[in-house]
Structures are given as structure tokens and as C-alpha cells.
Amino acid sequence: MYKKLLFLFFINCFVYCKNNNSNQIDHQDSISNNNSFDPDGTYVNSDYEDRNEGKDWVGIEVTSLEDKLISLSIRSRADLKRPTCTLHCLAKKKNDSTYVAIETDLPIQFMFTRDRLFVSSKTSEGLAYFCSGGASIGGDYRYIKGSLDTAQVDPRIFSKYLHREGINFEISVEIIDDKKILQVTPMGLAKDNSTFYKSLDMNIVSAQTTDLNNDKDPELVIILKNFKTKKSKVLVFTTNHKKSMSLVNFPYNSFKLDEGNYRGNDIYDIKNNKLIRSFPIFKNGKITGNEYKIIYKLVPGEAMAQFKIESQQTIQAN
């Protein structure tokens, strides 16, 4: 009788442990059955377990965009107070298990080990930059099945605050009625600080401030990309002598290639307060290896500022 009870006890323990760890086992199996590591999924810190007791927590949602590029959305609970930690960034693959953030104010490393994600930087204090109240995005996160708790998590899937020349910009993206809605809110303008809204079918690659016409009135540049179609766009907002914010029309098709064809795959960048656009040149349906580069300048227009091409050239492949 004693042996039978002991046997049943161990069977129950086995079943409980298997069910309790099913989320992690599913993810481990997905890793072990593939030669290439798949980092996609949802990861949470230890406080997530006690979220129903009022604990603050941080979660990370990871999505693969390209072979060696992932998107990370770091969010925290927002139902009891303002979110403690927020960071939305892209990261490039460094090796089989490690990715390094791009377009962030300090280097951040994301290391995946089976059902875990470890976030680190050169200094642990630096990771507190993305949080308030002494919290940090650094440390160990475990994989869970499914999404973050929608009743508690910050609803913004992208958010960033930027500042330049006395003007602040709040950039955010939320899912509203199954659509991604971009919201850009300026603060500090003399007359109009109205929020700009736009429906998106692309991801934000970067958002940064600059001064494209050197008049000490800041511009906001948001670069967008659809990683499935490989199409990119740029949204440029000017601040009209720091009185109001308006969207500048961008002349996407105002160039003329001497040879070859344009098929998208644009890359936008800001260097020395200039907007630079480059894309590969195709010929007979095939990529040639050559690249076309356009530098735009922002100049005064009749009603508002407008873009003009400052220079354009074909860059031959080596």
C-alpha cells in the first residue's frame, strides 16, 4: 500500500511539473529542433508572476524582421501608474545567441539562452536611463507563451521622447481598431501644439531630431519600413519658426536615373543636418550592385518649407 501511494505521489509531481513548465518546454523544443535560433516570443522579469498582487513588472516582446534583425518592445504595467520602463528598438545579430541594439543612446546587448533572455550593457546604471524610480531594463527575463497581460501593459507598441532647441516631441504608436496609429505631439511651440495622427502599415526604424536648414528651428525625422515589401518612407516635420508643426511633402519621384531602374529598397539617413537617401539600381530585373545616392536640402517655399535635391550620383560597385 505504501509503495502504491508513493508511486502515485511521484506521478502527480511529474504531471504538475510538466504542466507548470509547458510554456518553457514548448519554446525549448522550438529551439532544439532548429539549426537557427528563433528568438521570437514574449519574455518577462520575475515580478510578472506577482502582477495580480500589485507588483510592477517589465516585459519584452521580440519579433524577427529580417534574417539578422529583430525588433524589441520593452514595456511595463500601466494600469496603476505611468509605465516604469519603456524602450522600443531594433537589434542586429552579433552571433548565434546575441543581438546588439541600434539607434539607442547607449550600447545594449540581448543574449538568448534557451528559455531566457538576458539584457546587459557596459554599465548596469546606464540601463536605468529607460526607466524611472530607480528601476532598470537590465537583468534576466524568462520566456512565456502568449502575449503580455493586455489589462495591465502599456498599450503603446512604440514610444519615444525627443528634445531639441527648446521643443519636445512625443512619438507613439498604438493599435486602435486593429490599425497601427502613429501619434506625434509637439510641446513648447508658441501657437499650436496639436497632435498629428496617421495610420501606418510600416514599422518605425528610427526617429530623430535635426536642423535640416540650420535656422535653429528643429525638424523631426521618422523613418519607416515595411520589412515584407522592403518599401521605406520618411516623415519630416518642421516647426515653422517654433510656432506650429507641419508635415513636409517629400519628393519621392523627383530624381532621374541615367541608367537602370528604381525598385525601392531605400535607405534614409541624417548626416551633418542633411537628409540622405540611397537605393540599389536594377537593370533587366536584376540588381546591378551599383547604388544611387541623393542628398536633399530643406528650403523655404511659398506656403511652407520644401525639399530640393542638392546632389545626386551613381556610386559604382567596387
C-alpha positions in Angstrom: 0.0 0.0 0.0 2.8 2.4 0.9 4.7 1.7 -2.4 1.5 2.3 -4.3 0.9 5.7 -2.6 4.5 6.7 -3.2 4.2 5.8 -6.9 1.0 7.9 -7.2 2.7 10.8 -5.5 5.6 10.8 -8.0 3.2 10.5 -10.9 1.3 13.6 -9.7 4.5 15.5 -9.2 5.6 14.7 -12.7 2.3 15.8 -14.3 2.3 19.0 -12.3 5.9 19.9 -13.2 5.2 19.1 -16.9 2.1 21.3 -17.0 3.8 24.1 -15.0 6.7 24.3 -17.4 4.8 23.7 -20.6 5.4 27.3 -21.8 9.2 26.9 -21.4 9.3 23.4 -22.8 7.4 24.5 -26.0 10.0 27.2 -26.6 12.9 24.9 -25.8 11.7 22.4 -28.3 11.4 25.0 -30.9 15.0 26.0 -30.3 16.4 22.4 -30.2 14.6 21.3 -33.4 16.0 24.1 -35.5 19.6 24.8 -36.5 19.0 28.5 -36.5 17.9 30.0 -33.2 14.5 31.7 -33.2 14.4 34.5 -30.5 10.8 35.5 -31.2 8.4 35.5 -28.3 7.5 37.1 -25.0 9.8 37.4 -22.1 9.1 38.7 -18.6 11.0 39.6 -15.4 10.4 37.8 -12.1 7.9 40.3 -10.8 5.4 39.3 -13.6 4.5 36.3 -11.5 3.1 38.5 -8.8 1.4 41.1 -11.1 -2.1 40.4 -9.6 -0.7 41.3 -6.2 0.2 44.8 -7.5 3.8 44.2 -8.4 5.4 46.4 -11.0 6.9 44.3 -13.9 8.7 44.6 -17.2 8.1 42.5 -20.3 9.9 42.2 -23.7 8.3 41.2 -27.0 10.7 40.1 -29.7 9.9 39.9 -33.4 12.2 38.9 -36.2 12.2 41.4 -39.1 14.9 40.0 -41.3 17.5 37.2 -41.1 19.8 39.2 -38.8 17.5 41.9 -37.5 14.9 41.8 -34.7 12.5 44.3 -33.1 12.3 44.6 -29.3 9.4 46.2 -27.5 10.2 46.7 -23.8 7.1 47.7 -21.8 5.8 47.7 -18.3 2.5 47.8 -16.5 0.5 50.9 -16.9 -2.8 50.2 -15.2 -1.8 51.6 -11.7 0.6 54.4 -12.7 2.7 55.7 -15.6 4.8 53.0 -17.1 8.1 52.4 -15.3 10.2 51.2 -18.2 9.9 51.8 -21.9 12.2 51.1 -24.9 11.4 50.2 -28.5 14.4 49.4 -30.7 15.9 47.3 -33.4 18.9 45.0 -32.8 21.4 43.3 -35.1 22.6 39.8 -34.8 26.1 39.5 -33.3 26.4 35.8 -33.1 24.1 32.7 -32.7 22.6 33.9 -29.4 23.4 37.6 -29.1 21.9 40.8 -30.6 23.1 44.3 -30.2 20.7 47.3 -30.2 21.0 50.0 -32.9 19.7 53.6 -32.7 19.8 53.7 -28.9 21.6 56.2 -26.7 23.9 53.5 -25.3 25.0 50.0 -26.4 22.6 47.3 -25.2 23.2 43.6 -25.6 20.4 41.0 -25.7 21.6 37.4 -25.0 19.2 34.5 -25.6 19.8 31.1 -23.8 17.1 28.6 -24.4 14.1 29.9 -22.4 15.8 33.0 -21.1 16.8 36.5 -22.3 19.5 38.5 -20.5 19.7 42.3 -21.1 23.0 44.0 -20.3 25.2 47.0 -21.1 28.7 48.2 -20.3 27.4 49.7 -17.1 24.3 48.5 -15.3 23.5 52.1 -14.3 23.0 53.0 -17.9 20.1 50.7 -18.3 18.2 52.7 -15.7 18.0 55.5 -18.3 15.0 53.9 -19.9 13.1 53.6 -16.5 12.0 55.8 -13.6 12.0 55.4 -9.9 15.4 53.6 -9.8 14.2 50.6 -12.0 16.2 49.2 -14.9 15.6 47.1 -18.0 18.7 45.1 -17.3 18.7 41.5 -16.0 17.1 38.2 -16.6 13.8 37.5 -18.3 12.1 34.2 -18.8 10.1 33.1 -21.9 6.3 32.8 -21.6 3.7 31.5 -24.1 1.4 34.2 -25.4 1.3 37.9 -25.1 1.8 40.3 -22.1 -1.2 40.9 -19.9 -3.3 43.3 -22.0 -5.2 44.5 -19.0 -2.0 45.9 -17.4 0.6 46.5 -20.1 1.3 49.9 -21.6 -0.8 50.0 -24.8 1.8 51.8 -26.8 3.8 49.5 -29.1 6.2 52.3 -29.8 7.1 55.4 -27.8 9.9 57.9 -27.8 10.5 61.4 -26.4 12.9 63.8 -28.2 14.1 67.3 -27.4 15.9 70.0 -29.4 16.1 73.7 -29.3 13.5 74.1 -26.5 10.9 71.9 -28.4 9.8 68.4 -27.2 8.3 65.7 -29.3 6.4 62.7 -28.1 6.2 59.9 -30.7 4.0 56.9 -30.1 2.2 54.1 -31.9 -1.0 52.3 -30.6 -3.2 49.6 -32.0 -6.7 51.2 -32.4 -9.5 49.2 -34.0 -6.9 46.8 -35.4 -4.9 49.6 -37.0 -1.5 51.0 -36.1 -1.9 54.6 -35.4 1.1 57.0 -35.2 0.7 60.0 -32.9 3.2 62.9 -32.9 2.7 65.5 -30.2 4.9 68.6 -30.1 5.4 70.6 -26.9 6.7 74.1 -26.5 5.5 75.6 -29.7 4.2 79.2 -29.5 0.8 78.9 -31.2 -0.2 75.3 -32.0 0.8 72.0 -30.3 -1.8 69.9 -31.9 -1.2 66.1 -32.3 -0.6 64.6 -35.7 -2.3 61.3 -36.4 -1.5 58.8 -39.2 -2.4 55.2 -39.9 0.7 53.0 -40.5 1.4 49.9 -42.5 5.1 50.1 -41.7 7.5 49.9 -38.7 9.4 52.8 -37.3 13.0 52.2 -38.0 14.2 55.4 -36.3 13.0 58.8 -35.0 15.4 61.7 -34.5 15.6 65.5 -34.4 17.8 67.6 -36.5 18.0 71.0 -38.1 17.9 70.5 -41.9 18.0 74.2 -42.8 20.2 75.5 -40.0 17.7 78.0 -38.8 17.6 76.7 -35.2 14.0 75.6 -35.6 14.1 71.8 -35.2 12.8 69.2 -37.6 11.6 65.7 -36.6 12.5 62.9 -39.0 10.7 59.5 -38.7 12.0 56.7 -41.0 9.5 53.9 -41.7 10.0 50.5 -43.4 7.8 47.5 -44.3 10.1 44.6 -43.8 8.0 42.3 -46.0 7.7 44.5 -49.1 11.1 46.2 -48.4 9.5 49.6 -49.0 10.6 52.6 -47.0 9.2 56.1 -46.3 10.3 59.2 -44.5 8.1 61.6 -42.5 9.7 65.0 -41.9 8.0 67.6 -39.6 9.2 71.2 -39.5 8.4 73.6 -36.7 7.7 76.9 -38.6 9.7 79.3 -36.5 8.7 77.4 -33.4 5.1 78.4 -33.8 3.5 75.2 -35.2 4.4 71.8 -36.6 3.6 70.7 -40.2 4.5 67.7 -42.3 6.9 68.5 -45.2 6.0 66.9 -48.6 8.7 64.6 -49.7 9.5 64.4 -53.5 9.9 60.6 -53.8 10.0 60.5 -57.6 11.8 63.7 -58.4 15.1 62.0 -59.5 16.1 60.6 -62.8 18.4 57.7 -63.3 20.9 57.9 -66.2 20.8 54.1 -66.5 18.9 51.3 -64.8 15.7 51.1 -62.8 14.4 52.0 -59.4 12.7 49.2 -57.4 12.6 50.6 -53.8 14.8 49.2 -51.0 15.5 52.8 -50.0 17.7 53.6 -47.0 17.4 57.1 -45.3 19.9 58.7 -43.0 20.7 62.0 -41.4 24.3 63.2 -41.7 25.6 66.7 -41.0 22.0 68.0 -40.9 21.4 66.6 -44.4 18.8 64.0 -45.4 20.5 61.3 -47.4 18.6 58.7 -49.5 20.2 55.7 -51.2 18.9 52.7 -53.0 20.2 49.9 -55.3 20.0 50.2 -59.1 18.3 47.4 -61.0 18.7 46.5 -64.7 16.7 43.9 -66.6 15.1 42.9 -63.4 18.4 42.2 -61.6 20.3 44.2 -59.1 23.4 45.7 -60.6 25.5 46.3 -57.5 25.5 50.0 -58.2 23.8 52.4 -55.8 22.1 55.8 -56.3 22.6 58.5 -53.7 20.6 61.6 -53.3 21.2 64.5 -50.8 18.2 66.7 -50.0 18.1 70.2 -48.5 15.2 71.9 -46.9 14.5 75.4 -48.4 11.7 78.0 -47.8 8.6 77.6 -50.0 5.7 79.9 -50.8 3.5 78.3 -48.1 5.9 76.2 -46.1 9.4 74.6 -46.3 10.1 72.1 -49.1 12.7 69.6 -50.1 15.1 70.2 -53.1 17.7 67.9 -54.4 21.2 69.3 -53.6 23.1 66.5 -55.3 22.6 63.0 -56.8 25.0 60.5 -58.2 25.5 56.9 -59.1 28.0 55.1 -56.9 29.7 52.3 -58.8 30.2 48.9 -57.2 33.8 48.1 -56.3 
